[in-house]
Amino acid sequence: MKLEVTCRNVEMSERLHARMERKADKLATHLREPSELHVTLQRERHEVRAELDARGAGQRFHAHASGSTARQAIDTAVSRLLRTMKRSRERNLDHHHGVIDREELYQATA
């Protein structure tokens, strides 16, 4: 997964960058290849805002969160993005299974 990080008025430490890479690998399991993640960290007055934009082949997901620290904002945004990705996957799987059930029902009545 390609990871791009943009920081505005926030310094990203090596430790925070390594943490973000681990989170990106976790998110990559839910995206089709080629995948990329763009992270924007921005300090606004007394809080840090994190915006995540994940893209895969034919997929695009976006999440944002604010927190008192960059780590808190990133963790919240990643959990929101992960929840959105899982929900999208479940919707697609449920739709697919619904089609199969209708075909089986049609064959049973024929």
C-alpha positions in Angstrom: 0.0 0.0 0.0 1.2 3.4 -0.9 1.2 5.8 2.1 1.2 9.6 1.7 1.3 11.8 4.8 0.8 15.6 4.7 1.4 17.6 8.0 0.2 21.2 8.5 1.5 22.8 11.7 2.1 19.3 13.1 5.4 17.4 13.4 5.3 13.7 12.7 7.7 11.7 14.8 9.3 8.4 13.6 7.2 6.5 16.2 3.9 8.1 14.9 4.9 7.4 11.3 5.6 3.7 12.1 2.3 3.5 13.8 0.6 5.0 10.8 2.3 2.4 8.5 1.0 -0.4 10.7 -2.5 1.0 10.5 -2.2 1.4 6.7 -1.3 -2.3 6.4 -4.4 -3.2 8.4 -6.6 -1.0 6.1 -5.0 -2.5 3.0 -6.5 -5.9 3.7 -9.9 -4.4 2.9 -8.9 -2.7 -0.3 -8.4 -4.0 -3.8 -4.9 -3.5 -5.3 -3.4 -1.1 -6.2 -4.3 0.7 -3.0 -3.1 4.0 -1.5 -3.8 6.0 1.7 -3.5 9.7 2.0 -3.3 11.1 5.5 -3.6 14.8 6.3 -2.8 16.0 9.8 -3.6 19.6 10.6 -3.4 21.5 13.9 -6.4 23.9 14.4 -6.0 26.0 17.5 -6.0 23.5 20.4 -6.8 20.2 18.5 -5.4 18.1 15.8 -7.6 17.0 12.8 -6.8 13.8 10.9 -8.3 13.2 7.4 -7.8 9.8 5.8 -8.6 9.1 2.1 -8.2 5.4 1.1 -8.4 4.3 -2.5 -8.4 0.9 -4.2 -9.3 -0.3 -7.6 -12.9 1.1 -8.0 -13.2 1.9 -4.3 -12.8 5.2 -2.3 -13.3 5.7 1.4 -12.9 8.9 3.5 -12.9 9.5 7.2 -11.9 12.3 9.5 -11.6 12.9 13.3 -10.3 15.5 15.7 -8.4 14.9 19.0 -6.2 16.6 21.5 -3.2 14.7 20.1 -2.2 13.5 16.6 -2.2 9.9 17.8 -5.7 10.1 19.2 -7.0 11.8 16.0 -5.4 9.1 13.8 -6.7 6.2 15.9 -10.2 7.6 15.8 -10.2 8.3 12.1 -8.7 4.8 11.3 -11.4 3.1 13.4 -14.1 5.1 11.5 -12.6 4.2 8.2 -12.3 0.6 9.0 -15.9 0.5 10.1 -17.0 2.1 6.9 -15.0 -0.4 4.8 -16.4 -3.4 6.7 -19.9 -2.0 6.3 -19.4 -1.6 2.6 -18.1 -5.1 2.2 -21.0 -6.5 4.1 -23.5 -4.6 1.9 -21.9 -6.0 -1.2 -21.8 -9.5 0.1 -25.5 -9.4 1.3 -26.5 -8.1 -2.1 -24.7 -11.0 -3.8 -26.2 -13.6 -1.5 -29.7 -12.1 -2.1 -29.3 -12.7 -5.8 -28.3 -16.3 -5.2 -31.3 -16.9 -2.9 -33.7 -15.6 -5.6 -32.2 -17.9 -8.2 -32.5 -20.9 -5.9 -36.1 -19.9 -5.1 -36.9 -19.7 -8.8 -35.4 -23.1 -9.5 -37.4 -24.6 -6.6 -40.7 -23.3 -7.9 -40.0 -24.3 -11.6 
